[in-house]
Amino acid sequence: MNTEFSIDPAAMLSKVFAFHAGQPQTRQANLFVRTIPDDDAPVQPKDSCTDAAARLMSTSCPARYLGKSVWTIRRMFFAGDLRGIRGKHLKFDKRHLDEYIEANKEQFK
């Protein structure tokens, strides 16, 4: 079975451009399509460690709180130097971090 098939590239491009001209401006990352935010839209912080009511913190907040890296916090937890809660993610109690600070203060004379 032999059928002839031809494509007109100019007509195809004009249809593609016409289709995309009516679409909203979006960017595609992996399989998710996100709209581009306005320049005046308020920026929300990704991770807020300043919430006074939050007692449990993820790994990045204790790292900032103690002035160490995230991997150092994890190493300290697995070595038993720092107390935390193991679950799906590591969580650290602010009280335990304060106890760690008090126990590791150096007194200079």
C-alpha positions in Angstrom: 0.0 0.0 0.0 1.6 3.2 -1.2 0.2 6.5 -0.3 1.8 9.8 -0.9 2.2 12.1 2.0 3.5 15.7 1.9 3.7 18.4 4.5 3.8 22.1 3.8 6.2 23.4 6.5 5.1 27.1 6.1 1.5 26.2 6.7 2.4 24.0 9.7 4.4 26.8 11.3 1.7 29.3 10.8 -0.9 27.0 12.5 1.5 26.4 15.4 2.1 30.2 15.9 -1.6 30.9 15.6 -2.3 28.3 18.3 0.3 29.6 20.7 -0.7 33.3 20.1 -4.1 32.6 21.9 -2.5 30.8 24.9 -1.6 32.6 28.1 2.1 33.1 28.8 3.4 30.0 30.6 6.6 28.2 31.3 6.9 24.4 31.4 9.1 22.8 34.0 9.2 19.0 33.9 5.5 18.1 33.5 4.0 21.0 35.4 2.9 24.2 33.7 3.1 27.3 35.8 2.0 30.8 35.1 4.5 33.6 35.3 3.7 35.8 38.4 3.2 39.5 38.0 6.1 41.8 38.9 4.0 43.4 41.7 3.0 40.0 43.3 4.2 39.7 46.9 6.9 37.1 47.4 6.1 34.5 50.1 9.0 33.1 52.1 9.7 29.5 51.3 10.6 28.5 54.9 9.8 30.6 57.9 11.8 29.8 61.0 10.5 32.8 63.0 7.1 31.4 64.0 7.1 31.6 67.8 4.2 29.1 68.1 6.0 26.4 66.1 7.8 24.1 68.5 9.0 21.5 66.0 11.3 22.6 63.2 12.6 20.9 60.1 16.4 20.5 59.5 17.0 23.8 57.9 15.7 25.9 60.8 17.9 24.3 63.5 20.8 24.8 61.1 20.1 28.5 61.0 19.4 28.6 64.7 22.7 27.0 65.7 24.7 28.5 62.8 25.6 25.2 61.3 24.9 23.5 58.0 22.0 21.1 57.4 24.3 18.2 57.0 26.1 19.0 60.2 22.8 19.0 62.0 22.0 15.6 60.5 25.4 14.2 61.5 25.0 15.5 65.0 21.6 13.8 65.2 22.8 10.4 64.0 25.9 10.6 66.3 23.6 11.2 69.3 24.9 14.8 70.0 21.6 16.4 69.2 18.1 15.1 70.1 15.4 15.1 67.5 12.3 13.2 66.3 12.7 10.7 63.5 9.7 10.2 61.3 9.2 10.7 57.6 11.4 13.8 58.1 13.7 14.8 60.9 12.1 17.3 63.3 13.8 19.1 66.1 12.3 20.6 69.2 13.3 24.1 70.0 13.7 23.3 73.7 16.2 20.5 72.9 18.2 23.0 70.8 18.2 25.5 73.7 19.4 22.6 76.0 22.2 21.8 73.5 23.3 25.5 73.5 23.3 25.6 77.3 25.3 22.4 77.6 27.9 23.5 75.1 28.5 27.0 76.3 32.2 27.7 77.2 33.0 29.9 80.1 35.9 32.2 79.7 37.8 33.6 82.7 
